[in-house]
Amino acid sequence: MNIAYVRVSTVEQNEARQMEGLQKYDIEKWFIEKVSAKDTNRAELKKMIEFAREGDTVYVLDFSRLARSTKDLLDLVDSMNKKGVNLVSVKENLDTSTPQGRLMLTMLGAIYEFERANILERQREGIALAKKEGKYKGRKKISFPTNWTEIYTKWKSRQLTGNKAMELLGLKRNTFYSLIKEHERGIKNNE
């Protein structure tokens, strides 16, 4: 089945241009939405991915209609490939059912990895420079909540579940367990 995904960012924008550009591909099912592509959490996109079956082809006018970031695009294509669904992007002239299309996607993936590595390297260099200048202190140390001892004791004696203790302390899971380790290290050192 030939499926089309059409997206415009705002209600004021018109999807007619995209629909006209995809008309010649004998589209049997259309998924159209007016929403930003800031992430892949979009109702029609999810419906389209769920609807598509092995052997189907999803058509988009261009990649920007599907995803804004290379990572999101590659993730979407990967999930479609796992289902045996092909993707055709008209503007980029890319068809994932062909060896050339798969090569292009592999190249996009390599470019994404390269971009990501460069961003992380610049971030590390920036942190090193900030530390050298005394401007970077790292994450702020999280202090124990005032009711820590009471809640910790109840949690330790199994009067409270971990989730309930976190809720009462207003802490996230990682923070809660980090504070437990720190607290128990302090107890051990004092023995």
N, C-alpha and C positions, 0 to 999 in steps of 0.2 A: 504494500500500500504506500502511496505517496502522501506524506504528511507535511504540512507547512507550519512553521512557527513564525508569527509576526508580532513584533513588539514596538510600541512607541512609548516615549518616556512620560508624556503628560496627556491629560484628557484633551487638551487643545490641539494636539498633533493628530494628523490624519494618517491612517495605515494604508490608504488607497494605493500609494506609490509602491509599497512593498508587495501588496496583493497583486497589482498589475505586473510587477517584475517576476512574480512566481507563477502566474496564470498558465504559462505555456508548458508547465511540468505536470499537467493532468493531476492536480492536487485533489485527493479524495477526502481529506480531513484537515480542517483549519483550526489552529489554536492561536487566538489573537488576544493580546492584553495591552493595557495602557498603564504601565508601571515602570519605575526606574530599574535599571539593571545593576544597582549597587551590590547586589549579591544574587545568589541563585534561589533564594527563598521566594519564588513567585508561583502563584496558584496555577496558571495555565501551563507554565513550563513543567511543573511537577506532573500535571495531568497528561501532558504530551509524552513525557518520558515513561510514565506508567502505562499509557495507551499503546505506545509503539511496541511492535512484536518483531521477532527475528525475521529478517528479510525485508523489513520496511525501510524506507528512506525518508529522512527528515530534511526538508529544504528550508534554508534561511537565505534572505537576500544578501546579508553579510554577517560576519562574526559578531559585530558590535550589537546586533539584535539579540544574540544568544547570551553573550557575556562581555563584561567590560575588561576583566583581567585575563591574562594568559592562563593563570592557574585555574580559574573557574572554567574557562573554555576547555582546557585539557581534561579537567575532572568530568565535565559533562560528556565530552566525546568518549572518555574512558568508560563511563557508565553505559553509554549507548552501545559501544563496541562489545561490552560484556553481554549485552542482550542480543547481539547480532544485528544491530540497527546501524545503517549507514547515515552519514551526514553529508549534505551537499551545500556548499556556500557559493552562491552564484557570483557575487562580486569578486571573491578571492579565487574563483575557478578551482575549488577544491572539492574532491569527492573521496571520502574515506574508503570507498569500495575498491579504489584503484591503488596500485603500488605507488604511483606518484603522489596521490593524496595522503597515503600513510607516511611517505617520506617527508612530505611537507609538515605533517603533524609532529613527526619525530624532531624535525628541525625547530619547530615552534617550542617543543618541550625543552630542547637544548638551549634555546635562547632564553626561555624562562629561567632555567637553572643558572645560566650565566648571569642574568639580571639579579637574581636572588643572591648569588654568591657575592656580587659586587656591592649590593646594598648592605649585606652583613659585614663585608670588609670595611666599607666606609663607616659603618656604625661602630665597629671595634676601634678604628682609627680615631674617630671622634671621641669615644669614651676615654681612650688612652690620653689624648690631648687634654681633655677636660680634667682628668685625674692629675696630670702633670701640672696644670694650672690651679689645682685645688678646688675646682668647681664641681667635680663629680664625687658624690659621697656614696653612691649605690642606693639600693632600696632602703627606705626607712625601716628601722627595726620595729616590729610590732610588739607592743607591750601587752602584758596580761590584763584582761578585763578585771574590773574590781571584784566581780563575783566568781573569779576563776577557781579559787580553792574549793568553794562550796560545790560548784558544778562538777569540777574535776573529781572530787571525792565521791559524789553520787554516781558519776560515770564509771569510775574505777570499781566501785562496789556493785555495778550493774543495776543500779536503781534507775538510771537513765540510759537511753540508747544514744549512740553517737550522734544521730540526726537531731534528737531532742536537745542534747547538750550544745550542739552547734547553733541551733535555733535560739536557745536561751542566752548564749554568749554573743550572738550576732556575728559569728565567724563562718568563713567558708571552710570547706573540707580540708584543703591543703594547709591553711593557716592553723586550724584546730589541731591537726596531727603534728605540725611543726612545733606548736607550743607545748604539746604533750611531751615530745622528745626533749625539748629544752627544759621543761619542768622536771622530768624524770632524771635528766643528767644532773640538774642542780641538787636533787634529793640524793642521788648516788654520791656526788662529790662531798656532800655534807655528812655522809655516814662515816 
